[in-house]
Amino acid sequence: MNPFYFHHRDVMNRRSFVLGASAGIGAAALHTLFAKDVGAAPLLDDENHKTGDSHFTPRAKRVIYLFQSGAPSQPDLFDYKPKLAGLHGTDLPESVRQGQRLTTMTSSQASFPIAPSIFRFAQYGKSGQWVSELMPRTAEVVDQLCFIRSMHTEAINHDPAITFFQTGSELAGRPSMGSWVTYGLGSDTENLPAFVVLISQGSGATGQPLYDRLWGSGFLPSKYQGVKFRSLGDPVLYLSNPPGIDGVARRRILDDLSQLNHIKLTEQGDPEIMTRIAQYELAFRMQSSVPDLTDVSDEPDHTFDLYGPHSRKPGTFAANCLLARRLAERGVRFVQLYHRGWDQHAELPERISKQCDDTDQASAALIRDLAQRGLLEDTLVVWGGEFGRTVYSQGRLTHDDYGRDHHPRCFTIWLAGGGIRAGVSYGETDDFSYNIVDRPCHVHDLQATILHCLGVDHKRLTYKYQGRRHRLTDVSGNVVKEILA
Amino acid sequence: MRFLRGVLFWKTPHQVSICQVAGWLACGWLLVGCWAQAASSDDIDFQRDIRPLLSDACFQCHGPDEGKRQADLRLDISEGAYADLDGRRVLVPGDPKASHLFLRVTHDDPDQRMPPADSVRQLTEAEIQLLRKWIEAGAEWNEVWSFVSPQRPALPKVEDYQWVKNPLDNFVQSRLDQAGIQPMVEASRETLIRRATLDLTGLPPSLDEIDAFLNDSSPASFQRIIDRLLASPRYGERMTVQWLNAARYSDTSGYQMDGPRQMWRWRDWVIESFNSGMPFDQFTIEQCAGDLLPNPSLSQLIATGFHRNHRGNAEGGIISEEYRVEYVVDRVETTSTVWLGLTMGCARCHDHKYDPISQREFYQFFAFFNNVPERGKARKWGNSIPYIKAPTTEESAALVQLDNQIEQVEQRIVDMQSDTNQAQLAWVKSLLDGPQVNPASDVDDPLVKPLVHVPFSETKQSGTADGGTVDERWEGEPKLVAGRIDEAGEFDGTRFVELGNLADFTYTDRFSIGAWIQPHGEEGGAIVSKMKTDSENRTGYSFELVNGHLHINLVVRWLDDCLRVRSVDRLNPDRWYHVLMTYDGSRLFKGVQLFVDGTSCPLEIIVDDLQQPFKVPDPLRVGARGKHFRFHGLIDEVRVFDRQLSSEEARVLATPETIYEIVSLPDVERTENQRLKLRRSFVNFFGPEAIRRVHQELADLRSHRRLLYEKVSTVMVMQEMEQPRDTYVLKRGRYDDPAAQVSSDVPACLPPLSEGAARNRLGMAQWLVDPENPLTSRVAVNRMWQLLFGQGLVRSAEDFGSQGDKPSHPLLLDWLATEFVNSGWSLKKLQRMVLSSATYRQSSRTMADLQEMDPDNRLLSRGSRFRMSAEMIRDHALTVSGLLVERLGGPSVKPYQPPGLWVELTLEESRYVQDTGEDLYRRSLYTYWKRTVAPPGMMILDAPQRETCSVRNSRTNTPLQALTLMNDVTYVEAARALAQRVLNLVEANDSERLSHAFRLVTSRHPSSEEIAVLKSSLEFHRRRFESQNDEARKLTSFGDSVVESAVTTTELAAHTAVMNVLMNLDEAITRE
């Protein structure tokens, strides 16, 4: 008898190889975000300091974050400034600008002529919230939304600003919000990744680039990184079998592989082999669960009507909103959408109209759809960009045309769903939509609030790296209690 | 006894006795790393047990950070820990009850108890007991282990010397002895050669190599393998991958647009350095400060690319200084991680919370790296300054050869000088004697041939270099008046001339624009432009006169993305000037030159930040910028060239006299420019053939050299500004919030710079590798250990500070570190020694009991076994399939990648264009690395993103990896190539072929059980493909490589499917 011989069941019975009761999904749990953490409490602090439970009663189980990359213009969409009407073309008063730093794209501009929005605003819903005519469908659901009109950030350029929003630091190397959440709360699905990313290109302009780091796991183990679902080719990279290998052949290959790996496990004793076997099985299940998710042919026509005509075209924001709902239904923890094309330094009126055409109906539809299905209660939806835009025109200002530069000092985002008060606005900017005059909300405050809705104390969700306990909100952030339901 | 079963079954040459096991049980060291449960007071080690605990739980508020320190209590140094604070002593050796530290951590009142209730870190009961025992035992305090220089330890005694092969094993076995564990048996010979070959070359051994080793039973045979591997050029490629991760090497700049850069010459320098066995101290000094060495060689300059591998931000609108500071911070963080294993970056905004590094010291170290003549705003496309041309050996040789040829021809011209002079005299005489030539021509030098020429003449047409005519369209009535050369165009602020879409240059083109002008009044205007002015951006180029100053504008966006310069001096109105601008395509201020009347004129910068191409479809115009800023005065003889004119040519252009007019002058009255023009005309155009030929030869050689030189890759390097920048402590780390000024220095917790050392990067680099430096050698050998064993002796390879992991074998680490220094910092010698040890050669087989005793193999109770890194897995597949194309170095290549990945995240300009042919099969370290969208196959297999320094990879096991290895064309094609490879064994039967393939993939023979599985698998796929021929054809034509048709498609497909099984085996992607 081989002195090293022991059957793999012996391995499985060992406490150190926990969760091995059924080969496959359980054994994988230790090693993958895909597997549901069967019987395991959520991991809320780093490995040395498990608290063993949520910090608070969670109001949301999952997040759908509709990131509007490039920075939508708050004075044209949500931040209504009627007093600007008579100031068209006049120079932004120094008392407003206060010498604050500008990007070098406009800092040497000879003047800063005020460009009031050419779009009409009106009050909507029982809550009477102001929304521009660019967002008619969003206007119809304002009673479900909470606007934060006093967002502000530190970065003044896209890359650091979006990195800051998504990872809590302007510099590369930190985990993204979705990674923190899946690291903290684990997965609620057995056949899909816990953190999914969907990307769409706006029709308003060539979008600002995005970066893998925005959904990267930084210093967290790479299993927490977001998995990008694509509209082109395989929805998940390398999901499809190669040409000539069908499901039957793949199954046979996996069976043979598993058999050989078991022989090796018996000989070798390395529990990692067991995990590998399980991961191959999980991969096989994903080969059907992912297409099942992305194949929307089972959706009735009225769904597409709700989300709008773009929703039938894969890769659009509308199609991604529909996918986001399907992912939420299947227990995916964090769904991160990115819609590019909001960076309107010039020809803003024309370009922003196109962007709104891409996004307005679908965003509103997602809220309605989630609500109808009872999912809005425990799904937190967030809509917004990385900073705002200047009230003054970048470049030439005419009666119907203008551009706007980056403006980190104030902008508007909205939230809806799990844990958030509906039909309210928070914070206020001055008459120029330039400075915040009431209840500012910093990016870290928003992050803290999102985590709070998920039942997580942002100060206690930490990970030790390079000797220090890091967190998404670095060393600051306050939960915005006023907007909590 | 269940517990012992595995051990007792363990038939090894070194039997574990029951006694030993029992002793081990009694000792109670159940789990390594769980010291708190185990320690009796004798066992407590301050460094191992107490300091980390204090650091983690207390230093946040009672550590090195002065700004955050509470109650004046400092626990990271002994002075603070033994302090008497108003009669309350922090620690009273032997008396926990008198020690306030202990009283506070055990206090009943939650408001008094430490750490505070809202702290994330709380002490466990076991930890509190540990503190109590430590205080009872005398509360002995000593320094952070890693800040004390390693002393060469004596070799520990072991119970049985039979196993020990070299000193390293003493340390390992003595530790195992303590734990009562016997070392593992030696791995099989197949495993050994596979392990060593993978470890040292990143590739599996060939079957011939395996067979030779199996047939050579001499004791020195393994040693010979090691030597062969260390001498292989593949060794350098293997070692380089780790260094690229540490150095955050990439083929793109990172941030937003993430445009391309060229750093591969630095990467090749690293390969070459590893292969040549460059000592690590030299390796360090050349990379940190090669430019500061006396008479640095090209190679030493290239080496400094290390500190330019950081990301560079080229996003429009950024504030340059903000990012320049980030780059310097990155250098500090990378240097401290890679060489010192310190997290210095933590001290950027405040004093370090755990390690004795103050914020001030951070900026003192920062000062070493703060004097690079660089910009915060990086180039969007291409290398950012400072960079140098870095010819390869072949290119250098070709350049030297051309230089020699040029020199020879120049010498011939010198030798011919008196003959030439005489011939020229004769020619001049013949001109004077003969009929007048070229009476209307102002320039007779055919070398000065413009792309576009607008003569403003009654008799001459505008034309192009190839003899074509130019359609001149005047806005307003054309008006010609008497000019510099015959007539000139008169511009009065209303009219201008359009010439069509000519001279469509962009920012990488060389070009020149010259004209005669006579400004009228002070109003000036544009002389020549090709610019789109209906938007604010004013994209294009223009050459203008503004308030008497000549302006040269190369513009994408007028305010920020442009190169705009102007002459320092002013022109006077109402007189003729010849003005010429030249541009060398470098996108740099220094690439623009202005000549007035043939003389170079100083320029000053308005904006120097040209980032993008500026082609526009607008017509070339004379007398206006777009349709605006129209000229006031006369313009004559406009010439646009598609090259950068030389200063000689500028002089010739500014000489209006015809050759005839010049020769008509007495020799003494001719100006220098006239002489030059005459000479050039003669030797290039009018002289005897022998003279013209040699000048033509010279021109051709120079042009050839220039073209060759232009193709030479550049590499970004370090340089030192003559006047160093002032360095300040930056409050909260912010670039725009300076506090006290500091000068360069090293942290006080480490040995000082040696006396007389330069206080610059060179001094710093020499300090890093001073044998007294307690960290560098340890950190380096630890990384080497990590490479060979999968984890370092110090697991936190990036952090040797007080929050880092403690070494599993502290004495071994110190022994290796001193050995490394003593060997002359030779990595190869060190690796040879480690690979020769019994420790390295252990089998990696494990079993449940051993797993429980030493779960992470921290005791080295067996060989290590771990999944190979991303690039090794791909290289392994390419090797066993025979697809691998081995070629050392060169520009990065673009192998298979699913389409659309770049475009969906970035802009249209950056589209991934996959390579073809051999470049699909190069080793993975040559794969093009775009930081923001890194190669997906590499990322899925845990390669670091290379945005920042990384010295330790995570190693996960996910279904995405399974999908990649099963379905990515890279691996499916490799499976097919492997199938072809075994099908080429014409004499063999199924079993033999399968066995052969199995060996190629795993380096060992399959068992009969394994062969049975494979045979059955083959049968299944055969049957399937026999009935589905189309499927077989599809599978076998996946991938670019050509299918060899020696066997039927069915056979090839069936074998491909089985090879797909083999290449996905755990064993195929594991180094064990």
Interface residues (C-beta under 8 A of the other chain):
Chain A: P3 F4 F6 D10 V11 R14 S16 H31 T32 L33 F34 D45 H49 R101 T103 T104 M105 T106 S108 Q109 I156 N157 H158 D159 L171 A172 G173 I199 Q201 T206 G207 Q208 P209 L210 Y211 D212 R213 G216 P221 S222 K223 V227 R230 L232 G233 D234 V236 L237 Y238 L239 S240 N241 P242 P243 G244 I245 D246 V248 A249 R250 R252 I253 D256 L257 Q259 L260 N261 I263 K264 L265 E267 Q268 G269 D270 P271 E272 I273 T275 R276 I277 Q279 Y280 L282 A283 M286 Q287 A346 Q394 G395 R396 D405 H406 K459 R460 T462 K464 Q466 G467 R468 R469
Chain B: G6 F9 W10 K11 S55 V120 R121 Q122 G254 Y255 Q256 M257 D258 R311 N313 E315 G316 G317 I318 I319 S320 E326 T343 G345 C346 K353 Y354 D355 S535 E536 N537 R557 L559 D560 S796 E798 D799 G801 S802 Q803 G804 S844 R845 T846 M847 A848 L850 Q851 E852 P855 R865 R867 P898 P899 G900 E904 L905 T906 L907 E908 R931 T932 V933 A934 P936 M939 I940 D942 Q945 E947 T948 S954 T956 N957 T958 P959 L960 Q961 A962 L963 T964 M966 N967 D968 V969 V972 S1007 E1009 E1010 V1013 L1014 S1016 S1017 F1020 H1021 R1024 F1025 E1031 A1032 R1033 K1034 L1035 T1036 S1037 F1038 A1053 A1057 V1058 N1060 V1061 N1064 L1065 D1066 E1067 E1072
